[in-house]
Amino acid sequence: MKRLVTLLWIGAAMGLAQAPSPEALKGLDPEGALALAKRWREEGQRVVSYVTPEAFFFEFADGRKARVELSANA
């Protein structure tokens, strides 16, 4: 039982660490940002994302915004 509780706690902590936030996008390339946007959408997270020729844009439920620049060589 103790092991089950520990595993559940670790799983919950990992889920909290992956909550949508601008910090989760830091260091990602455009492909990584797209994959994360897709995952958040599949999970039903409240994140608006869109792309322009310059960057991926993200708007979070708490009002924060972030962007991931597209490569100039794309």
C-alpha positions as CSV (number, residue, x, y, z in Angstrom):
1,M,0.0,0.0,0.0
2,K,2.8,2.4,0.9
3,R,4.4,1.8,-2.5
4,L,1.1,2.5,-4.3
5,V,0.7,5.8,-2.5
6,T,4.3,6.7,-3.3
7,L,3.8,5.9,-7.0
8,L,0.5,7.9,-7.1
9,W,2.3,10.9,-5.4
10,I,5.1,10.8,-8.0
11,G,2.7,10.6,-10.8
12,A,0.7,13.6,-9.5
13,A,3.9,15.5,-9.1
14,M,5.0,14.8,-12.6
15,G,1.6,15.9,-13.8
16,L,1.9,19.2,-12.0
17,A,5.3,19.7,-13.5
18,Q,3.9,19.5,-16.9
19,A,1.1,22.0,-16.4
20,P,0.8,24.5,-19.2
21,S,3.1,27.5,-18.7
22,P,5.4,29.7,-20.6
23,E,8.3,28.1,-18.7
24,A,7.5,24.7,-20.4
25,L,8.3,26.2,-23.8
26,K,11.8,27.5,-22.9
27,G,14.5,26.0,-25.0
28,L,12.1,24.2,-27.3
29,D,12.5,24.3,-31.1
30,P,9.5,24.8,-33.3
31,E,8.8,21.1,-33.6
32,G,8.9,20.7,-29.9
33,A,6.5,23.6,-29.4
34,L,4.1,22.1,-31.9
35,A,4.3,18.7,-30.1
36,L,3.6,20.3,-26.8
37,A,0.7,22.4,-28.1
38,K,-0.8,19.2,-29.5
39,R,-0.4,17.4,-26.2
40,W,-2.0,20.2,-24.3
41,R,-4.9,20.2,-26.8
42,E,-5.4,16.5,-26.4
43,E,-5.4,16.8,-22.6
44,G,-8.1,19.6,-22.9
45,Q,-5.8,22.2,-21.4
46,R,-6.9,25.8,-21.8
47,V,-4.1,27.1,-24.0
48,V,-4.6,29.0,-27.2
49,S,-1.9,28.4,-29.8
50,Y,-1.4,29.6,-33.3
51,V,1.4,30.1,-35.8
52,T,2.5,32.9,-38.1
53,P,5.4,32.9,-40.6
54,E,7.6,34.3,-37.7
55,A,6.6,32.3,-34.6
56,F,4.3,29.9,-32.7
57,F,2.3,32.0,-30.2
58,F,0.7,30.7,-27.0
59,E,-1.8,32.3,-24.7
60,F,-2.4,30.7,-21.3
61,A,-5.6,30.7,-19.2
62,D,-4.0,33.0,-16.6
63,G,-3.3,35.7,-19.3
64,R,0.4,35.0,-19.8
65,K,1.8,34.8,-23.3
66,A,4.8,33.2,-24.9
67,R,6.3,32.6,-28.4
68,V,8.7,30.2,-30.0
69,E,10.5,31.7,-33.0
70,L,10.5,29.8,-36.2
71,S,13.8,29.1,-37.8
72,A,15.0,31.6,-40.4
73,N,16.1,28.6,-42.5
74,A,12.7,26.8,-42.5
